[in-house]
Amino acid sequence: QIYPGYVSTIYAVAIDTDGKILAAGFAWNLNNDVFALARFNADGSIDKDFGNQGFVTTQIGLACRAYAMV
């Protein structure tokens, strides 16, 4: 689960230059799929300085999903 409280799926994972872990995919916001990102510290704990307590969602259109990232 990428975003607490929502049905969500992770499709892509990347390690940032500072060792933090980014996970991307989608979350269902009760109306549509929205892009969802989560960032974790190198130890696997949620990076609460990122977005809204470690999570970000963005809607662009109706069915937004991130399948890859660089």
Phi, psi and omega in degrees: 000127183264334183226117185302137176087357181232153169291127184207159181219140175263129176247339185218144178225139178217154176254124179286166181298337179267009178088359179282150185257127177251134176237132182232151178177234179214162172225144177271121183260026181078355176231317185212167168280138178234150174303140178224135176232144173226146177233137182238150174289166182302334179275001178094353177284153180293133178276093185290354175277352181265126176054228180260089180059035176105356185229148176221135171234146180216133178254126174227102185086202187262316184238092184255121177220138175262123181255344181203161174203158180235000000 
